[in-house]
């Protein structure tokens, strides 16, 4: 998940440099969603590993 969030962020940066504002905004939105999903999954995974021990 984090890998895809970084990829979309880089795509957004490249699109912004070349002047494609709409594509950059969409890629940033996708990157934000993927990053939030990554954080939630990491916290859940950490909590489950603590409960199992």
C-alpha positions, 0 to 999 in steps of 0.5 A: 500500500505504501509503495502505491501511495508513493508511486501516485505521489510521484506521478502527481509531482511529475504531472504538476511540473508539466502543467497537468493540474487535473491529473495531479489533483487526482493522483494526490487524492488517490495517494492520500487515500492509499496512505490512510488505508496503509496507516489503518492496516498497520495499526490494526496489524500492530494491535493484533500482534500485541493481542496474540502475545 
